[in-house]
Amino acid sequence: MKVFNGAVRIKSTGGTEEVNITPDVEAILDESGVEEGFALVSTGHTTGAVHLNNADHDLEGDLQDFLSELIPNNPTYKHNKGEYGSNADAHIKALVIGSSVTVPVSKGRLALGQWQALSFSEFDGPRERLISVKVMGV
């Protein structure tokens, strides 16, 4: 079994945004040489998330709008009153979406559905982010 570690570096430009990282993860997969297995895509950031969804720009905006309505930036959150700043909503949004995704690899390609793409959700930007990619297989 091969194990290959890579990383996607992004620089978010806004407070909240969606970044399609599919091409970056595919480049790491190509470099790994793995034909059959899986790719684990994960972020160690607590105010950002990784997910699979449609890469349509309008849908990405809809996701951010929905999360902002569901989890508004509320100054009464305990975290917002402490020494860590006023980004409790970003932490909660990241918890709701999740920090990692596992994608099957088949014939050297990510086994994504027709409309699926890997996205990084920024909830507390702009920031520089590092997304870890571990490819395992044969």
OpenMM code with the backbone's topology and positions (N, CA, C; nanometers):
from openmm import Vec3, app, unit

residues = "MET LYS VAL PHE ASN GLY ALA VAL ARG ILE LYS SER THR GLY GLY THR GLU GLU VAL ASN ILE THR PRO ASP VAL GLU ALA ILE LEU ASP GLU SER GLY VAL GLU GLU GLY PHE ALA LEU VAL SER THR GLY HIS THR THR GLY ALA VAL HIS LEU ASN ASN ALA ASP HIS ASP LEU GLU GLY ASP LEU GLN ASP PHE LEU SER GLU LEU ILE PRO ASN ASN PRO THR TYR LYS HIS ASN LYS GLY GLU TYR GLY SER ASN ALA ASP ALA HIS ILE LYS ALA LEU VAL ILE GLY SER SER VAL THR VAL PRO VAL SER LYS GLY ARG LEU ALA LEU GLY GLN TRP GLN ALA LEU SER PHE SER GLU PHE ASP GLY PRO ARG GLU ARG LEU ILE SER VAL LYS VAL MET GLY VAL".split()
positions = [
    Vec3(0.0837, -0.1181, 0.0000),
    Vec3(0.0000, 0.0000, 0.0000),
    Vec3(0.0879, 0.1242, 0.0000),
    Vec3(0.0533, 0.2193, -0.0835),
    Vec3(0.1203, 0.3488, -0.0874),
    Vec3(0.0475, 0.4450, 0.0052),
    Vec3(0.1239, 0.5304, 0.0713),
    Vec3(0.0678, 0.6401, 0.1495),
    Vec3(0.1405, 0.7661, 0.1039),
    Vec3(0.0636, 0.8652, 0.0630),
    Vec3(0.1215, 0.9881, 0.0112),
    Vec3(0.0556, 1.1061, 0.0815),
    Vec3(0.1382, 1.1969, 0.1320),
    Vec3(0.0865, 1.3160, 0.2002),
    Vec3(0.1090, 1.4395, 0.1149),
    Vec3(0.0060, 1.5204, 0.1045),
    Vec3(0.0146, 1.6458, 0.0319),
    Vec3(-0.0650, 1.7523, 0.1047),
    Vec3(-0.0608, 1.8720, 0.0509),
    Vec3(-0.1346, 1.9814, 0.1135),
    Vec3(-0.1790, 2.0811, 0.0075),
    Vec3(-0.2942, 2.1393, 0.0326),
    Vec3(-0.3478, 2.2469, -0.0501),
    Vec3(-0.3393, 2.3736, 0.0334),
    Vec3(-0.2730, 2.4737, -0.0206),
    Vec3(-0.2640, 2.6038, 0.0465),
    Vec3(-0.3562, 2.7010, -0.0259),
    Vec3(-0.4391, 2.7668, 0.0515),
    Vec3(-0.5258, 2.8682, -0.0079),
    Vec3(-0.5173, 2.9954, 0.0740),
    Vec3(-0.5484, 3.1031, 0.0099),
    Vec3(-0.5552, 3.2325, 0.0767),
    Vec3(-0.6947, 3.2860, 0.0507),
    Vec3(-0.7789, 3.2790, 0.1528),
    Vec3(-0.9150, 3.3286, 0.1350),
    Vec3(-0.9106, 3.4813, 0.1276),
    Vec3(-1.0076, 3.5354, 0.0560),
    Vec3(-1.0065, 3.6801, 0.0330),
    Vec3(-1.1186, 3.7530, 0.1053),
    Vec3(-1.2175, 3.6774, 0.1549),
    Vec3(-1.3304, 3.7411, 0.2211),
    Vec3(-1.3551, 3.6835, 0.3585),
    Vec3(-1.4497, 3.7427, 0.4269),
    Vec3(-1.4885, 3.6931, 0.5586),
    Vec3(-1.5465, 3.5536, 0.5505),
    Vec3(-1.6321, 3.5314, 0.4498),
    Vec3(-1.6873, 3.3991, 0.4234),
    Vec3(-1.6803, 3.3749, 0.2730),
    Vec3(-1.6472, 3.2535, 0.2376),
    Vec3(-1.6433, 3.2180, 0.0958),
    Vec3(-1.6274, 3.0674, 0.0806),
    Vec3(-1.6531, 3.0222, -0.0400),
    Vec3(-1.6330, 2.8824, -0.0764),
    Vec3(-1.5192, 2.8756, -0.1776),
    Vec3(-1.4276, 2.7813, -0.1584),
    Vec3(-1.3148, 2.7649, -0.2485),
    Vec3(-1.3170, 2.6222, -0.3021),
    Vec3(-1.3269, 2.6075, -0.4341),
    Vec3(-1.3239, 2.4757, -0.4971),
    Vec3(-1.1796, 2.4260, -0.4953),
    Vec3(-1.1536, 2.3194, -0.4200),
    Vec3(-1.0183, 2.2647, -0.4091),
    Vec3(-1.0028, 2.1352, -0.4887),
    Vec3(-1.1035, 2.0985, -0.5676),
    Vec3(-1.0979, 1.9737, -0.6439),
    Vec3(-0.9745, 1.9649, -0.7328),
    Vec3(-0.9440, 2.0655, -0.8149),
    Vec3(-0.8251, 2.0533, -0.9004),
    Vec3(-0.6954, 2.0361, -0.8214),
    Vec3(-0.6854, 2.1006, -0.7061),
    Vec3(-0.5653, 2.0895, -0.6224),
    Vec3(-0.5507, 1.9483, -0.5666),
    Vec3(-0.6624, 1.8908, -0.5220),
    Vec3(-0.6585, 1.7540, -0.4672),
    Vec3(-0.6294, 1.6549, -0.5796),
    Vec3(-0.6857, 1.6775, -0.6989),
    Vec3(-0.6572, 1.5898, -0.8127),
    Vec3(-0.5089, 1.5935, -0.8493),
    Vec3(-0.4457, 1.7094, -0.8400),
    Vec3(-0.3023, 1.7203, -0.8696),
    Vec3(-0.2207, 1.6393, -0.7685),
    Vec3(-0.2599, 1.6428, -0.6428),
    Vec3(-0.1915, 1.5633, -0.5405),
    Vec3(-0.2123, 1.4150, -0.5681),
    Vec3(-0.3335, 1.3768, -0.6062),
    Vec3(-0.3614, 1.2375, -0.6400),
    Vec3(-0.2741, 1.1928, -0.7565),
    Vec3(-0.2620, 1.2745, -0.8606),
    Vec3(-0.1763, 1.2410, -0.9743),
    Vec3(-0.0326, 1.2181, -0.9284),
    Vec3(0.0160, 1.3042, -0.8415),
    Vec3(0.1528, 1.2939, -0.7915),
    Vec3(0.1735, 1.1670, -0.7087),
    Vec3(0.0671, 1.1230, -0.6407),
    Vec3(0.0779, 1.0060, -0.5524),
    Vec3(0.0980, 0.8754, -0.6283),
    Vec3(0.0444, 0.8675, -0.7491),
    Vec3(0.0521, 0.7434, -0.8248),
    Vec3(-0.0477, 0.6372, -0.7823),
    Vec3(-0.1347, 0.6682, -0.6881),
    Vec3(-0.2339, 0.5714, -0.6407),
    Vec3(-0.3427, 0.5557, -0.7469),
    Vec3(-0.3754, 0.4310, -0.7792),
    Vec3(-0.4786, 0.3994, -0.8781),
    Vec3(-0.6102, 0.3580, -0.8123),
    Vec3(-0.6007, 0.2870, -0.7008),
    Vec3(-0.7199, 0.2394, -0.6294),
    Vec3(-0.6981, 0.2626, -0.4808),
    Vec3(-0.7926, 0.3265, -0.4148),
    Vec3(-0.7790, 0.3531, -0.2718),
    Vec3(-0.8727, 0.4639, -0.2299),
    Vec3(-0.8179, 0.5577, -0.1535),
    Vec3(-0.8999, 0.6709, -0.1110),
    Vec3(-0.8124, 0.7892, -0.0751),
    Vec3(-0.8749, 0.9059, -0.0755),
    Vec3(-0.8082, 1.0304, -0.0373),
    Vec3(-0.8829, 1.0897, 0.0813),
    Vec3(-0.8094, 1.1201, 0.1854),
    Vec3(-0.8646, 1.1872, 0.3025),
    Vec3(-0.8256, 1.3340, 0.2927),
    Vec3(-0.9252, 1.4210, 0.2885),
    Vec3(-0.9039, 1.5653, 0.2767),
    Vec3(-0.9513, 1.6269, 0.4074),
    Vec3(-0.8630, 1.7003, 0.4755),
    Vec3(-0.8936, 1.7467, 0.6107),
    Vec3(-0.8335, 1.8841, 0.6366),
    Vec3(-0.9046, 1.9611, 0.7157),
    Vec3(-0.8507, 2.0892, 0.7606),
    Vec3(-0.8321, 2.0867, 0.9118),
    Vec3(-0.7239, 2.1446, 0.9565),
    Vec3(-0.6987, 2.1557, 1.0991),
    Vec3(-0.7461, 2.2888, 1.1560),
    Vec3(-0.8126, 2.3671, 1.0721),
    Vec3(-0.8607, 2.4985, 1.1153),
    Vec3(-1.0001, 2.4852, 1.1757),
    Vec3(-1.0240, 2.5527, 1.2849),
    Vec3(-1.1519, 2.5392, 1.3554),
    Vec3(-1.2569, 2.6402, 1.3101),
    Vec3(-1.2227, 2.7246, 1.2143),
    Vec3(-1.3206, 2.8187, 1.1603),
    Vec3(-1.3357, 2.8018, 1.0091),
    Vec3(-1.3006, 2.6845, 0.9608),
    Vec3(-1.3184, 2.6491, 0.8209),
    Vec3(-1.3611, 2.5037, 0.8130),
    Vec3(-1.4171, 2.4639, 0.6988),
    Vec3(-1.4695, 2.3283, 0.6842),
    Vec3(-1.4386, 2.2744, 0.5453),
    Vec3(-1.4424, 2.1419, 0.5335),
    Vec3(-1.4236, 2.0736, 0.4060),
    Vec3(-1.5491, 1.9924, 0.3794),
    Vec3(-1.5975, 1.9971, 0.2551),
    Vec3(-1.7174, 1.9204, 0.2228),
    Vec3(-1.7247, 1.8883, 0.0747),
    Vec3(-1.8131, 1.7950, 0.0406),
    Vec3(-1.8454, 1.7617, -0.0977),
    Vec3(-1.9786, 1.8248, -0.1310),
    Vec3(-1.9830, 1.8951, -0.2428),
    Vec3(-2.1090, 1.9519, -0.2874),
    Vec3(-2.0953, 1.9916, -0.4323),
    Vec3(-2.1928, 2.0583, -0.4840),
    Vec3(-2.1931, 2.1084, -0.6202),
    Vec3(-2.1076, 2.2346, -0.6258),
    Vec3(-2.0240, 2.2464, -0.7275),
    Vec3(-1.9338, 2.3616, -0.7380),
    Vec3(-1.9996, 2.4838, -0.8003),
    Vec3(-2.1296, 2.4838, -0.8159),
    Vec3(-2.2010, 2.5973, -0.8722),
    Vec3(-2.1846, 2.7190, -0.7812),
    Vec3(-2.1423, 2.8303, -0.8381),
    Vec3(-2.1149, 2.9509, -0.7593),
    Vec3(-2.2392, 3.0007, -0.6847),
    Vec3(-2.3551, 2.9932, -0.7497),
    Vec3(-2.4779, 3.0379, -0.6843),
    Vec3(-2.5106, 2.9512, -0.5628),
    Vec3(-2.4938, 2.8200, -0.5767),
    Vec3(-2.5209, 2.7297, -0.4641),
    Vec3(-2.4231, 2.7547, -0.3501),
    Vec3(-2.2980, 2.7834, -0.3841),
    Vec3(-2.1996, 2.8146, -0.2799),
    Vec3(-2.2435, 2.9371, -0.2005),
    Vec3(-2.2926, 3.0394, -0.2693),
    Vec3(-2.3435, 3.1585, -0.2014),
    Vec3(-2.4664, 3.1277, -0.1180),
    Vec3(-2.5533, 3.0398, -0.1721),
    Vec3(-2.6720, 2.9984, -0.0968),
    Vec3(-2.6330, 2.9283, 0.0322),
    Vec3(-2.5296, 2.8433, 0.0272),
    Vec3(-2.4841, 2.7736, 0.1477),
    Vec3(-2.4377, 2.8729, 0.2531),
    Vec3(-2.3553, 2.9675, 0.2129),
    Vec3(-2.3057, 3.0675, 0.3080),
    Vec3(-2.4212, 3.1510, 0.3642),
    Vec3(-2.5162, 3.1898, 0.2791),
    Vec3(-2.6315, 3.2675, 0.3263),
    Vec3(-2.7152, 3.1876, 0.4263),
    Vec3(-2.7400, 3.0598, 0.3940),
    Vec3(-2.8187, 2.9736, 0.4827),
    Vec3(-2.7510, 2.9589, 0.6183),
    Vec3(-2.6213, 2.9326, 0.6175),
    Vec3(-2.5495, 2.9159, 0.7444),
    Vec3(-2.5491, 3.0450, 0.8263),
    Vec3(-2.5401, 3.1584, 0.7582),
    Vec3(-2.5425, 3.2863, 0.8312),
    Vec3(-2.6791, 3.3134, 0.8935),
    Vec3(-2.7857, 3.2672, 0.8275),
    Vec3(-2.9197, 3.2811, 0.8859),
    Vec3(-2.9379, 3.1835, 1.0017),
    Vec3(-2.8895, 3.0620, 0.9834),
    Vec3(-2.9026, 2.9574, 1.0854),
    Vec3(-2.8158, 2.9876, 1.2078),
    Vec3(-2.6956, 3.0372, 1.1821),
    Vec3(-2.5978, 3.0625, 1.2887),
    Vec3(-2.5443, 3.2049, 1.2711),
    Vec3(-2.6177, 3.3029, 1.3195),
    Vec3(-2.5729, 3.4422, 1.3023),
    Vec3(-2.4557, 3.4755, 1.3945),
    Vec3(-2.3869, 3.5829, 1.3610),
    Vec3(-2.2806, 3.6320, 1.4489),
    Vec3(-2.3481, 3.7013, 1.5666),
    Vec3(-2.3525, 3.6334, 1.6775),
    Vec3(-2.4285, 3.6773, 1.7941),
    Vec3(-2.3325, 3.7216, 1.9045),
    Vec3(-2.3355, 3.8481, 1.9426),
    Vec3(-2.2426, 3.8957, 2.0453),
    Vec3(-2.2651, 3.8330, 2.1825),
    Vec3(-2.3778, 3.7634, 2.2021),
    Vec3(-2.4026, 3.7027, 2.3334),
    Vec3(-2.3389, 3.5646, 2.3480),
    Vec3(-2.2806, 3.5089, 2.2402),
    Vec3(-2.2091, 3.3818, 2.2549),
    Vec3(-2.0974, 3.3993, 2.3572),
    Vec3(-2.0827, 3.3031, 2.4461),
    Vec3(-1.9801, 3.3115, 2.5508),
    Vec3(-1.8402, 3.3301, 2.4910),
    Vec3(-1.8108, 3.2591, 2.3811),
    Vec3(-1.6793, 3.2689, 2.3171),
    Vec3(-1.6505, 3.4129, 2.2742),
    Vec3(-1.7537, 3.4841, 2.2309),
    Vec3(-1.7355, 3.6216, 2.1838),
    Vec3(-1.7044, 3.7192, 2.2956),
    Vec3(-1.7269, 3.6792, 2.4181),
    Vec3(-1.7005, 3.7669, 2.5328),
    Vec3(-1.5625, 3.7425, 2.5922),
    Vec3(-1.4937, 3.6383, 2.5454),
    Vec3(-1.3641, 3.6023, 2.6019),
    Vec3(-1.2489, 3.6647, 2.5258),
    Vec3(-1.1324, 3.6108, 2.5515),
    Vec3(-1.0101, 3.6644, 2.4932),
    Vec3(-0.9883, 3.6206, 2.3490),
    Vec3(-1.0722, 3.5324, 2.2953),
    Vec3(-1.0480, 3.4737, 2.1639),
    Vec3(-1.1121, 3.5482, 2.0485),
    Vec3(-1.1822, 3.6534, 2.0713),
    Vec3(-1.2407, 3.7298, 1.9627),
    Vec3(-1.3898, 3.7102, 1.9503),
    Vec3(-1.4405, 3.7494, 1.8366),
    Vec3(-1.5856, 3.7460, 1.8172),
    Vec3(-1.6240, 3.6567, 1.7000),
    Vec3(-1.5667, 3.5374, 1.6960),
    Vec3(-1.5907, 3.4486, 1.5834),
    Vec3(-1.6568, 3.3159, 1.6225),
    Vec3(-1.7358, 3.3169, 1.7265),
    Vec3(-1.8032, 3.1938, 1.7697),
    Vec3(-1.8884, 3.1360, 1.6585),
    Vec3(-1.9538, 3.2216, 1.5814),
    Vec3(-2.0375, 3.1718, 1.4714),
    Vec3(-1.9546, 3.0934, 1.3708),
    Vec3(-1.8318, 3.1386, 1.3424),
    Vec3(-1.7447, 3.0678, 1.2480),
    Vec3(-1.7094, 2.9282, 1.3004),
    Vec3(-1.6829, 2.9174, 1.4292),
    Vec3(-1.6530, 2.7867, 1.4884),
    Vec3(-1.7738, 2.6936, 1.4789),
    Vec3(-1.8906, 2.7458, 1.5083),
    Vec3(-2.0121, 2.6632, 1.5061),
    Vec3(-2.0441, 2.6186, 1.3638),
    Vec3(-2.0319, 2.7074, 1.2666),
    Vec3(-2.0553, 2.6709, 1.1259),
    Vec3(-1.9595, 2.5591, 1.0834),
    Vec3(-1.8333, 2.5715, 1.1224),
    Vec3(-1.7353, 2.4687, 1.0878),
    Vec3(-1.7713, 2.3339, 1.1520),
    Vec3(-1.8209, 2.3375, 1.2751),
    Vec3(-1.8640, 2.2135, 1.3408),
    Vec3(-1.9815, 2.1497, 1.2680),
    Vec3(-2.0732, 2.2307, 1.2193),
    Vec3(-2.1910, 2.1793, 1.1492),
    Vec3(-2.1508, 2.1121, 1.0171),
    Vec3(-2.0601, 2.1733, 0.9418),
    Vec3(-2.0198, 2.1201, 0.8121),
    Vec3(-1.9204, 2.0050, 0.8268),
    Vec3(-1.8184, 2.0216, 0.9094),
    Vec3(-1.7212, 1.9148, 0.9320),
    Vec3(-1.5825, 1.9502, 0.8817),
    Vec3(-1.4852, 1.8784, 0.9328),
    Vec3(-1.3458, 1.9116, 0.9032),
    Vec3(-1.2784, 1.8181, 0.8042),
    Vec3(-1.3451, 1.7102, 0.7630),
    Vec3(-1.2795, 1.6183, 0.6707),
    Vec3(-1.3800, 1.5441, 0.5825),
    Vec3(-1.3284, 1.4964, 0.4701),
    Vec3(-1.4055, 1.4174, 0.3750),
    Vec3(-1.3146, 1.3072, 0.3223),
    Vec3(-1.3681, 1.1886, 0.3080),
    Vec3(-1.2951, 1.0787, 0.2457),
    Vec3(-1.3589, 1.0506, 0.1105),
    Vec3(-1.2755, 1.0465, 0.0062),
    Vec3(-1.3236, 1.0251, -0.1298),
    Vec3(-1.2572, 0.8999, -0.1870),
    Vec3(-1.3351, 0.8084, -0.2421),
    Vec3(-1.2741, 0.6921, -0.3072),
    Vec3(-1.1904, 0.7346, -0.4282),
    Vec3(-1.0873, 0.6548, -0.4550),
    Vec3(-1.0048, 0.6732, -0.5740),
    Vec3(-1.0217, 0.5489, -0.6600),
    Vec3(-1.0550, 0.5691, -0.7856),
    Vec3(-1.0745, 0.4587, -0.8793),
    Vec3(-1.0083, 0.4933, -1.0123),
    Vec3(-0.9247, 0.4034, -1.0604),
    Vec3(-0.8524, 0.4239, -1.1872),
    Vec3(-0.7733, 0.5538, -1.1860),
    Vec3(-0.7154, 0.5862, -1.0702),
    Vec3(-0.6310, 0.7036, -1.0573),
    Vec3(-0.7039, 0.8369, -1.0535),
    Vec3(-0.8360, 0.8351, -1.0400),
    Vec3(-0.9162, 0.9571, -1.0357),
    Vec3(-1.0010, 0.9600, -0.9090),
    Vec3(-1.0370, 1.0786, -0.8641),
    Vec3(-1.1319, 1.0902, -0.7544),
    Vec3(-1.2663, 1.0382, -0.8032),
    Vec3(-1.3278, 0.9487, -0.7272),
    Vec3(-1.4569, 0.8907, -0.7662),
    Vec3(-1.5691, 0.9811, -0.7162),
    Vec3(-1.5849, 1.0937, -0.7833),
    Vec3(-1.6872, 1.1916, -0.7486),
    Vec3(-1.8085, 1.1724, -0.8377),
    Vec3(-1.9248, 1.2101, -0.7857),
    Vec3(-2.0457, 1.2108, -0.8668),
    Vec3(-2.0366, 1.3185, -0.9736),
    Vec3(-2.1255, 1.3135, -1.0699),
    Vec3(-2.1222, 1.4029, -1.1851),
    Vec3(-2.1105, 1.5502, -1.1456),
    Vec3(-2.1808, 1.5913, -1.0426),
    Vec3(-2.1833, 1.7320, -1.0052),
    Vec3(-2.1039, 1.7621, -0.8787),
    Vec3(-2.0371, 1.6612, -0.8228),
    Vec3(-1.9670, 1.6821, -0.6966),
    Vec3(-1.8328, 1.7517, -0.7157),
    Vec3(-1.7976, 1.8307, -0.6162),
    Vec3(-1.6676, 1.8959, -0.6085),
    Vec3(-1.6282, 1.9045, -0.4614),
    Vec3(-1.4991, 1.9091, -0.4358),
    Vec3(-1.4480, 1.9289, -0.3006),
    Vec3(-1.4370, 2.0786, -0.2754),
    Vec3(-1.4899, 2.1226, -0.1631),
    Vec3(-1.4872, 2.2652, -0.1310),
    Vec3(-1.4313, 2.2889, 0.0086),
    Vec3(-1.3658, 2.4020, 0.0226),
    Vec3(-1.3273, 2.4519, 0.1541),
    Vec3(-1.4179, 2.5696, 0.1837),
    Vec3(-1.4834, 2.5674, 0.2989),
    Vec3(-1.5688, 2.6771, 0.3431),
    Vec3(-1.4907, 2.7647, 0.4400),
    Vec3(-1.4763, 2.8895, 0.4037),
    Vec3(-1.4125, 2.9883, 0.4902),
    Vec3(-1.5216, 3.0602, 0.5677),
    Vec3(-1.5072, 3.0618, 0.6995),
    Vec3(-1.6052, 3.1301, 0.7830),
    Vec3(-1.5452, 3.2450, 0.8635),
    Vec3(-1.4133, 3.2676, 0.8534),
    Vec3(-1.3488, 3.3677, 0.9380),
    Vec3(-1.2279, 3.4283, 0.8668),
    Vec3(-1.2469, 3.4658, 0.7427),
    Vec3(-1.1353, 3.5164, 0.6641),
    Vec3(-1.1250, 3.6673, 0.6689),
    Vec3(-1.0346, 3.7189, 0.5914),
    Vec3(-0.9422, 3.6453, 0.5058),
    Vec3(-0.8271, 3.5849, 0.5862),
    Vec3(-0.7868, 3.4665, 0.5433),
    Vec3(-0.6784, 3.3944, 0.6113),
    Vec3(-0.6048, 3.3055, 0.5123),
    Vec3(-0.4843, 3.2671, 0.5510),
    Vec3(-0.4135, 3.1622, 0.4787),
    Vec3(-0.4516, 3.0302, 0.5442),
    Vec3(-0.4851, 2.9320, 0.4610),
    Vec3(-0.5335, 2.8031, 0.5111),
    Vec3(-0.4514, 2.6900, 0.4507),
    Vec3(-0.4416, 2.5817, 0.5266),
    Vec3(-0.3729, 2.4610, 0.4814),
    Vec3(-0.4686, 2.3450, 0.4939),
    Vec3(-0.4936, 2.2771, 0.3835),
    Vec3(-0.5805, 2.1597, 0.3822),
    Vec3(-0.4919, 2.0394, 0.3567),
    Vec3(-0.4942, 1.9434, 0.4471),
    Vec3(-0.4133, 1.8225, 0.4348),
    Vec3(-0.4828, 1.7206, 0.3458),
    Vec3(-0.4018, 1.6531, 0.2638),
    Vec3(-0.4534, 1.5480, 0.1772),
    Vec3(-0.3655, 1.4252, 0.1963),
    Vec3(-0.4260, 1.3159, 0.2367),
    Vec3(-0.3546, 1.1894, 0.2521),
    Vec3(-0.4177, 1.0909, 0.1548),
    Vec3(-0.3370, 1.0404, 0.0631),
    Vec3(-0.3835, 0.9449, -0.0366),
    Vec3(-0.3250, 0.8090, 0.0001),
    Vec3(-0.4132, 0.7084, 0.0076),
    Vec3(-0.3713, 0.5734, 0.0428),
    Vec3(-0.4308, 0.4739, -0.0554),
    Vec3(-0.3506, 0.3775, -0.0949),
    Vec3(-0.4010, 0.2753, -0.1844),
    Vec3(-0.2880, 0.2089, -0.2624),
    Vec3(-0.3258, 0.1509, -0.3739),
    Vec3(-0.2280, 0.0788, -0.4577),
    Vec3(-0.2231, 0.1394, -0.5958),
] * unit.nanometer
topology = app.Topology()
chain = topology.addChain("A")
for resn in residues:
    res = topology.addResidue(resn, chain)
    for name in ("N", "CA", "C"):
        topology.addAtom(name, app.Element.getBySymbol(name[0]), res)
